[in-house]
Amino acid sequence: MLSKLLTEHPESVGETYGEHMAAAGSFSWNLFIAALVCAVHAFLPFMFEKTGSRRVEMLYQRMVTHRDKRVGEPDGLETQVA
């Protein structure tokens, strides 16, 4: 039962449990960094003027590119990615 809970979603996106953990962890780290630079930018607007938005855009492109490579997905559409 636990094994199915841990592997069902990763398999649905064409990944093993380990691959999914690495990908989701990488997204989490990058979002954390984006949040930090955006918080600094809120107080010091001359700093990190485009860093946060670039990082979010990079993550979006990575997610879409990965999603489009999956076999069997019409037009690369998926309701849940991470």
Backbone torsions as a table, in degrees:
resi	resn	phi	psi	omega
1	MET	NA	-50.2	-179.9
2	LEU	-63.4	-39.6	179.5
3	SER	-58.9	-42.1	179.2
4	LYS	-65.2	-41.2	179.2
5	LEU	-61.8	-34.9	-177.7
6	LEU	-82.8	-20.7	-174.0
7	THR	-113.5	-16.6	-175.3
8	GLU	-59.1	-53.1	-179.8
9	HIS	-66.6	-48.4	177.8
10	PRO	-54.4	-42.1	178.1
11	GLU	-63.7	-34.7	-178.9
12	SER	-67.9	-19.8	177.0
13	VAL	-108.6	15.6	174.5
14	GLY	74.9	31.3	-179.2
15	GLU	-130.5	157.3	169.4
16	THR	-80.6	171.9	177.3
17	TYR	-59.1	-46.0	-179.5
18	GLY	-63.7	-43.4	178.2
19	GLU	-62.1	-41.7	-179.6
20	HIS	-67.5	-40.0	178.7
21	MET	-62.3	-42.7	179.0
22	ALA	-65.1	-44.3	-178.9
23	ALA	-65.3	-47.5	-179.5
24	ALA	-65.8	-37.4	177.3
25	GLY	-64.5	-39.8	177.8
26	SER	-64.6	-42.7	176.7
27	PHE	-62.0	-43.2	-179.8
28	SER	-60.2	-46.4	180.0
29	TRP	-61.5	-46.2	-178.8
30	ASN	-65.1	-37.0	176.6
31	LEU	-67.8	-36.5	176.9
32	PHE	-61.8	-46.4	178.4
33	ILE	-63.0	-43.1	178.7
34	ALA	-60.4	-41.3	179.0
35	ALA	-63.8	-41.1	179.6
36	LEU	-63.9	-47.4	-178.2
37	VAL	-67.9	-32.1	176.4
38	CYS	-67.9	-37.4	178.1
39	ALA	-65.4	-42.8	177.0
40	VAL	-62.6	-44.5	-179.5
41	HIS	-60.4	-34.2	179.8
42	ALA	-60.0	-37.9	-178.6
43	PHE	-91.4	-29.9	-178.3
44	LEU	-127.7	78.9	-170.9
45	PRO	-60.1	-16.2	178.0
46	PHE	-79.8	-11.1	179.5
47	MET	-100.1	146.5	174.5
48	PHE	51.1	45.6	-176.2
49	GLU	-59.0	-31.3	-178.3
50	LYS	-129.3	0.0	-174.5
51	THR	-61.9	-48.8	-178.4
52	GLY	-62.6	-46.5	-178.4
53	SER	-67.5	-35.6	177.0
54	ARG	-64.3	-41.2	-178.8
55	ARG	-66.9	-41.9	178.1
56	VAL	-64.2	-41.7	178.2
57	GLU	-62.9	-41.3	177.7
58	MET	-61.0	-43.0	179.2
59	LEU	-65.4	-41.1	178.1
60	TYR	-61.2	-46.1	179.5
61	GLN	-62.3	-41.0	178.8
62	ARG	-62.9	-41.3	-179.5
63	MET	-66.6	-45.5	-178.8
64	VAL	-66.2	-43.2	179.5
65	THR	-61.0	-45.0	179.2
66	HIS	-64.0	-44.6	-178.1
67	ARG	-62.1	-41.0	-178.1
68	ASP	-69.5	-19.7	-179.5
69	LYS	-82.7	-14.9	-178.0
70	ARG	-66.7	140.1	179.6
71	VAL	-79.6	139.3	173.4
72	GLY	87.8	-0.1	178.7
73	GLU	-95.2	118.0	177.6
74	PRO	-65.1	123.1	177.9
75	ASP	57.7	20.0	178.1
76	GLY	68.1	21.6	-177.6
77	LEU	-86.4	139.4	178.5
78	GLU	-154.8	138.7	-178.0
79	THR	-80.6	-32.0	178.4
80	GLN	-123.9	136.0	-179.7
81	VAL	-113.9	-49.1	-177.6
82	ALA	-102.9	NA	NA
